[in-house]
Amino acid sequence: MYRITKEFHFSASHQLSHLPDDHQCARLHGHNYVVVVELASATLNSDGFVRDYGELKPLKTYIDDTFDHRHLNDIMDEASTGENMARHFYEWCSAHWPETSAVKVSETPKTWAEYRP
């Protein structure tokens, strides 16, 4: 199995208001997010790629236009946890590229959430 990944970045604020008041994530705060999309295939295309990295540009456009420097509570229909965001980006990517196998989202350099069906 061949696997490729590409990393995308954005900054946004959010608030997990369903958490107890004394929880740090219940307060309004922001992160410098990292999104990593993984595509996998048992075969390569005629150019020797799982998929050309340039074909992933629509994800950058989607992130820049929809998420970057926004308040995630205004964008997402569910809690803006890393886990929910990973699933959201996975579903968006798999609708565009059937080779999508996983998406990881980082809120901090030490924390990652991954969605892999």
Z-matrix of the N, CA and C atoms (Angstrom, degrees):
N
C 1 1.451
C 2 1.523 1 108.90
N 3 1.302 2 115.55 1 130.81
C 4 1.461 3 121.68 2 175.67
C 5 1.527 4 108.22 3 -94.31
N 6 1.322 5 116.23 4 139.77
C 7 1.463 6 121.02 5 177.91
C 8 1.522 7 109.34 6 -133.17
N 9 1.318 8 115.69 7 136.14
C 10 1.465 9 120.81 8 172.62
C 11 1.527 10 107.60 9 -126.43
N 12 1.314 11 115.58 10 154.56
C 13 1.458 12 120.40 11 175.26
C 14 1.523 13 109.20 12 -135.34
N 15 1.300 14 114.54 13 154.26
C 16 1.460 15 120.72 14 172.83
C 17 1.523 16 107.84 15 -141.08
N 18 1.331 17 114.95 16 141.41
C 19 1.452 18 122.66 17 -174.20
C 20 1.526 19 110.36 18 -107.40
N 21 1.334 20 115.37 19 139.58
C 22 1.457 21 122.81 20 178.81
C 23 1.525 22 108.04 21 -130.67
N 24 1.338 23 117.29 22 151.58
C 25 1.465 24 121.71 23 -176.65
C 26 1.524 25 110.57 24 -129.34
N 27 1.322 26 115.22 25 146.22
C 28 1.464 27 120.82 26 170.49
C 29 1.520 28 108.90 27 -158.27
N 30 1.327 29 115.11 28 161.06
C 31 1.457 30 121.77 29 177.33
C 32 1.517 31 108.36 30 -118.56
N 33 1.336 32 115.81 31 138.63
C 34 1.457 33 119.63 32 -178.86
C 35 1.524 34 109.72 33 -159.31
N 36 1.322 35 114.70 34 161.46
C 37 1.461 36 120.52 35 174.85
C 38 1.519 37 109.35 36 -105.69
N 39 1.321 38 115.26 37 160.74
C 40 1.461 39 120.65 38 171.82
C 41 1.517 40 108.73 39 -163.95
N 42 1.323 41 114.00 40 172.68
C 43 1.453 42 121.43 41 179.10
C 44 1.517 43 107.04 42 -149.79
N 45 1.318 44 116.07 43 126.59
C 46 1.463 45 120.95 44 178.12
C 47 1.529 46 107.00 45 -97.01
N 48 1.328 47 114.83 46 77.70
C 49 1.462 48 121.18 47 -171.78
C 50 1.524 49 113.73 48 -70.86
N 51 1.326 50 117.90 49 -10.08
C 52 1.461 51 120.29 50 176.96
C 53 1.534 52 112.13 51 -78.95
N 54 1.319 53 117.05 52 -9.21
C 55 1.467 54 121.34 53 179.20
C 56 1.533 55 110.16 54 -84.18
N 57 1.327 56 117.40 55 160.81
C 58 1.472 57 119.79 56 178.13
C 59 1.525 58 111.04 57 -57.71
N 60 1.337 59 115.99 58 149.71
C 61 1.465 60 121.60 59 -176.56
C 62 1.521 61 113.37 60 -55.86
N 63 1.333 62 117.25 61 -30.43
C 64 1.460 63 119.48 62 -177.47
C 65 1.532 64 113.20 63 -86.38
N 66 1.328 65 117.38 64 0.89
C 67 1.467 66 120.75 65 177.47
C 68 1.526 67 108.41 66 -80.81
N 69 1.331 68 117.34 67 133.17
C 70 1.470 69 120.34 68 -176.50
C 71 1.525 70 113.11 69 -58.13
N 72 1.321 71 118.05 70 -31.05
C 73 1.461 72 120.46 71 -177.87
C 74 1.538 73 112.81 72 -80.42
N 75 1.333 74 117.13 73 -7.76
C 76 1.463 75 120.39 74 175.70
C 77 1.523 76 110.77 75 -75.87
N 78 1.328 77 116.12 76 -20.82
C 79 1.464 78 120.44 77 177.76
C 80 1.529 79 109.31 78 -82.64
N 81 1.323 80 115.70 79 152.04
C 82 1.460 81 121.03 80 174.33
C 83 1.528 82 108.62 81 -62.39
N 84 1.311 83 116.62 82 127.84
C 85 1.466 84 121.39 83 -179.29
C 86 1.521 85 109.17 84 -156.94
N 87 1.315 86 116.63 85 174.90
C 88 1.455 87 120.72 86 -178.79
C 89 1.510 88 112.36 87 -136.66
N 90 1.309 89 114.82 88 166.49
C 91 1.458 90 122.32 89 179.77
C 92 1.529 91 109.48 90 -139.51
N 93 1.293 92 115.00 91 157.47
C 94 1.461 93 122.97 92 165.51
C 95 1.526 94 105.37 93 -99.78
N 96 1.304 95 115.87 94 97.65
C 97 1.462 96 122.44 95 -173.27
C 98 1.521 97 111.49 96 -79.56
N 99 1.324 98 114.44 97 148.77
C 100 1.460 99 122.88 98 170.88
C 101 1.525 100 106.27 99 -124.50
N 102 1.320 101 116.40 100 128.87
C 103 1.459 102 122.66 101 176.66
C 104 1.524 103 107.16 102 -116.88
N 105 1.316 104 116.74 103 127.20
C 106 1.462 105 121.74 104 177.65
C 107 1.524 106 107.88 105 -118.93
N 108 1.319 107 115.80 106 118.31
C 109 1.461 108 120.70 107 176.12
C 110 1.524 109 108.15 108 -99.15
N 111 1.320 110 115.39 109 136.93
C 112 1.473 111 122.20 110 178.65
C 113 1.523 112 108.49 111 -116.51
N 114 1.329 113 115.64 112 132.25
C 115 1.456 114 122.06 113 174.60
C 116 1.518 115 107.96 114 -119.44
N 117 1.324 116 116.75 115 142.57
C 118 1.457 117 121.14 116 -177.22
C 119 1.524 118 110.26 117 -136.59
N 120 1.325 119 114.74 118 147.88
C 121 1.461 120 120.49 119 178.11
C 122 1.526 121 109.07 120 -156.57
N 123 1.307 122 115.35 121 145.53
C 124 1.462 123 120.20 122 176.36
C 125 1.527 124 111.21 123 -77.84
N 126 1.337 125 116.11 124 -18.03
C 127 1.468 126 120.65 125 -179.31
C 128 1.520 127 109.52 126 -130.22
N 129 1.308 128 115.27 127 163.20
C 130 1.460 129 121.55 128 176.70
C 131 1.519 130 109.55 129 -106.84
N 132 1.324 131 116.58 130 154.68
C 133 1.460 132 119.20 131 177.62
C 134 1.538 133 109.74 132 -76.82
N 135 1.308 134 116.78 133 -177.11
C 136 1.466 135 120.55 134 -175.18
C 137 1.526 136 112.85 135 -65.42
N 138 1.337 137 117.54 136 -18.29
C 139 1.466 138 121.34 137 176.96
C 140 1.527 139 112.28 138 -90.33
N 141 1.338 140 116.94 139 -2.05
C 142 1.455 141 120.92 140 -179.57
C 143 1.516 142 113.42 141 85.71
N 144 1.333 143 117.66 142 21.04
C 145 1.459 144 123.22 143 -178.40
C 146 1.524 145 111.23 144 -114.39
N 147 1.325 146 116.29 145 151.93
C 148 1.470 147 119.76 146 161.04
C 149 1.525 148 106.55 147 -65.12
N 150 1.324 149 115.43 148 -49.66
C 151 1.463 150 124.23 149 172.67
C 152 1.518 151 106.02 150 -162.59
N 153 1.312 152 117.52 151 143.21
C 154 1.457 153 121.90 152 178.18
C 155 1.528 154 108.41 153 -63.72
N 156 1.334 155 117.35 154 130.09
C 157 1.463 156 120.89 155 179.87
C 158 1.524 157 112.01 156 -55.68
N 159 1.322 158 117.67 157 -32.24
C 160 1.458 159 121.39 158 179.03
C 161 1.519 160 112.89 159 -61.12
N 162 1.333 161 116.51 160 -25.78
C 163 1.463 162 120.29 161 179.27
C 164 1.531 163 112.05 162 -71.27
N 165 1.334 164 117.42 163 -10.90
C 166 1.460 165 121.03 164 -179.48
C 167 1.531 166 112.16 165 -88.92
N 168 1.314 167 116.99 166 2.00
C 169 1.472 168 120.59 167 -179.41
C 170 1.526 169 113.33 168 -56.41
N 171 1.333 170 120.36 169 -34.34
C 172 1.466 171 118.61 170 177.59
C 173 1.534 172 113.71 171 -57.81
N 174 1.323 173 117.86 172 -28.49
C 175 1.464 174 119.17 173 176.65
C 176 1.525 175 110.02 174 -68.36
N 177 1.320 176 117.29 175 -41.29
C 178 1.467 177 120.07 176 176.85
C 179 1.521 178 110.34 177 -60.27
N 180 1.321 179 116.53 178 -44.37
C 181 1.463 180 120.83 179 179.33
C 182 1.526 181 110.48 180 -61.96
N 183 1.327 182 117.21 181 -44.73
C 184 1.467 183 122.09 182 179.13
C 185 1.529 184 110.61 183 -60.46
N 186 1.322 185 116.71 184 -46.91
C 187 1.467 186 120.61 185 179.54
C 188 1.528 187 110.23 186 -63.28
N 189 1.325 188 117.42 187 -48.18
C 190 1.466 189 120.98 188 -178.22
C 191 1.532 190 111.60 189 -61.66
N 192 1.311 191 117.03 190 -43.11
C 193 1.462 192 120.93 191 -175.21
C 194 1.528 193 113.11 192 -78.76
N 195 1.323 194 117.90 193 -29.17
C 196 1.464 195 121.08 194 -171.67
C 197 1.524 196 113.76 195 -106.59
N 198 1.328 197 118.05 196 -34.08
C 199 1.469 198 120.81 197 -170.61
C 200 1.523 199 114.81 198 -114.31
N 201 1.326 200 118.03 199 -33.41
C 202 1.458 201 120.20 200 -171.68
C 203 1.529 202 111.51 201 -66.16
N 204 1.320 203 115.48 202 128.78
C 205 1.464 204 124.00 203 179.99
C 206 1.526 205 112.03 204 55.04
N 207 1.320 206 114.38 205 43.48
C 208 1.470 207 122.27 206 176.88
C 209 1.528 208 108.95 207 -123.38
N 210 1.328 209 114.74 208 168.56
C 211 1.467 210 121.34 209 173.48
C 212 1.530 211 106.39 210 -97.73
N 213 1.322 212 117.20 211 112.39
C 214 1.463 213 121.91 212 -171.34
C 215 1.521 214 113.19 213 -62.11
N 216 1.335 215 117.86 214 -27.30
C 217 1.464 216 119.94 215 177.48
C 218 1.527 217 111.33 216 -63.19
N 219 1.325 218 117.41 217 -24.93
C 220 1.463 219 121.44 218 177.95
C 221 1.525 220 112.16 219 -83.18
N 222 1.318 221 117.76 220 -13.32
C 223 1.465 222 122.47 221 -174.28
C 224 1.527 223 111.84 222 -104.67
N 225 1.323 224 115.86 223 -43.80
C 226 1.464 225 120.14 224 -172.28
C 227 1.527 226 111.02 225 -91.50
N 228 1.324 227 115.90 226 144.31
C 229 1.461 228 121.60 227 178.84
C 230 1.527 229 112.07 228 -84.14
N 231 1.315 230 116.53 229 -10.46
C 232 1.462 231 121.52 230 -179.63
C 233 1.522 232 108.49 231 -129.41
N 234 1.307 233 116.91 232 175.22
C 235 1.460 234 121.02 233 -179.38
C 236 1.527 235 109.71 234 -54.97
N 237 1.308 236 115.60 235 134.59
C 238 1.474 237 120.83 236 -175.90
C 239 1.523 238 111.19 237 -84.82
N 240 1.328 239 115.85 238 53.47
C 241 1.458 240 121.16 239 174.68
C 242 1.523 241 109.25 240 -78.43
N 243 1.308 242 116.48 241 160.00
C 244 1.459 243 120.34 242 175.82
C 245 1.510 244 111.66 243 -57.99
N 246 1.329 245 116.66 244 -37.59
C 247 1.463 246 121.08 245 -179.49
C 248 1.526 247 111.43 246 -63.68
N 249 1.347 248 116.29 247 -47.02
C 250 1.466 249 119.59 248 179.04
C 251 1.521 250 111.60 249 -66.28
N 252 1.319 251 116.35 250 -36.37
C 253 1.460 252 119.36 251 178.79
C 254 1.526 253 110.87 252 -67.18
N 255 1.330 254 117.34 253 -39.89
C 256 1.469 255 120.40 254 178.44
C 257 1.527 256 110.06 255 -60.33
N 258 1.347 257 116.99 256 -44.00
C 259 1.459 258 119.72 257 178.50
C 260 1.530 259 110.53 258 -65.88
N 261 1.326 260 117.79 259 -41.02
C 262 1.467 261 121.59 260 178.92
C 263 1.535 262 110.55 261 -58.32
N 264 1.328 263 116.21 262 -50.35
C 265 1.469 264 119.40 263 -179.29
C 266 1.529 265 111.44 264 -66.96
N 267 1.335 266 117.32 265 -34.99
C 268 1.466 267 119.62 266 176.05
C 269 1.536 268 109.77 267 -59.92
N 270 1.326 269 116.55 268 -48.78
C 271 1.459 270 120.02 269 -177.51
C 272 1.529 271 111.09 270 -62.90
N 273 1.332 272 117.13 271 -40.03
C 274 1.461 273 120.44 272 177.75
C 275 1.526 274 109.89 273 -63.52
N 276 1.326 275 116.83 274 -47.57
C 277 1.469 276 120.83 275 -178.03
C 278 1.520 277 112.14 276 -65.71
N 279 1.328 278 117.68 277 -43.36
C 280 1.470 279 119.08 278 -177.15
C 281 1.521 280 111.60 279 -66.82
N 282 1.335 281 117.49 280 -25.31
C 283 1.473 282 120.33 281 174.60
C 284 1.529 283 111.21 282 -70.41
N 285 1.330 284 116.98 283 -23.52
C 286 1.465 285 121.52 284 -179.84
C 287 1.529 286 113.16 285 -98.71
N 288 1.334 287 116.42 286 -34.02
C 289 1.462 288 121.43 287 -176.27
C 290 1.520 289 108.65 288 -136.54
N 291 1.323 290 117.47 289 107.92
C 292 1.468 291 120.28 290 -176.40
C 293 1.527 292 113.82 291 -63.62
N 294 1.321 293 117.00 292 -15.98
C 295 1.474 294 119.96 293 179.06
C 296 1.531 295 112.52 294 -77.65
N 297 1.334 296 117.93 295 -5.02
C 298 1.469 297 120.90 296 -178.65
C 299 1.527 298 109.23 297 -57.99
N 300 1.332 299 115.93 298 125.35
C 301 1.465 300 120.04 299 -178.09
C 302 1.521 301 113.07 300 -117.17
N 303 1.332 302 118.52 301 -20.06
C 304 1.458 303 121.09 302 179.42
C 305 1.516 304 109.41 303 -168.74
N 306 1.327 305 114.64 304 157.46
C 307 1.457 306 121.82 305 171.18
C 308 1.514 307 107.74 306 -137.43
N 309 1.331 308 115.44 307 135.03
C 310 1.460 309 122.44 308 175.69
C 311 1.520 310 108.63 309 -115.83
N 312 1.329 311 115.58 310 143.83
C 313 1.460 312 121.86 311 177.09
C 314 1.517 313 108.05 312 -128.55
N 315 1.322 314 115.62 313 131.90
C 316 1.459 315 121.86 314 176.82
C 317 1.518 316 109.10 315 -115.28
N 318 1.343 317 115.27 316 132.90
C 319 1.462 318 120.82 317 173.45
C 320 1.528 319 110.90 318 -96.88
N 321 1.311 320 116.15 319 -28.40
C 322 1.462 321 122.16 320 178.67
C 323 1.521 322 107.66 321 -138.23
N 324 1.322 323 118.15 322 163.69
C 325 1.470 324 119.32 323 179.77
C 326 1.530 325 114.24 324 -59.75
N 327 1.333 326 117.21 325 -17.09
C 328 1.463 327 119.85 326 -176.76
C 329 1.528 328 114.33 327 -108.93
N 330 1.331 329 118.15 328 -0.04
C 331 1.480 330 119.73 329 -176.56
C 332 1.518 331 111.09 330 -126.96
N 333 1.322 332 115.08 331 138.07
C 334 1.463 333 122.11 332 179.14
C 335 1.522 334 109.55 333 -139.03
N 336 1.328 335 116.31 334 142.83
C 337 1.458 336 122.78 335 168.92
C 338 1.520 337 106.18 336 -121.15
N 339 1.318 338 115.98 337 141.63
C 340 1.469 339 120.29 338 -177.73
C 341 1.518 340 110.28 339 -130.44
N 342 1.329 341 115.71 340 140.50
C 343 1.459 342 121.23 341 170.18
C 344 1.515 343 107.85 342 -118.23
N 345 1.319 344 114.22 343 122.26
C 346 1.459 345 122.23 344 179.55
C 347 1.528 346 106.09 345 -142.18
N 348 1.340 347 118.03 346 109.64
C 349 1.488 348 118.03 347 -177.47
C 350 1.515 349 112.42 348 -66.74
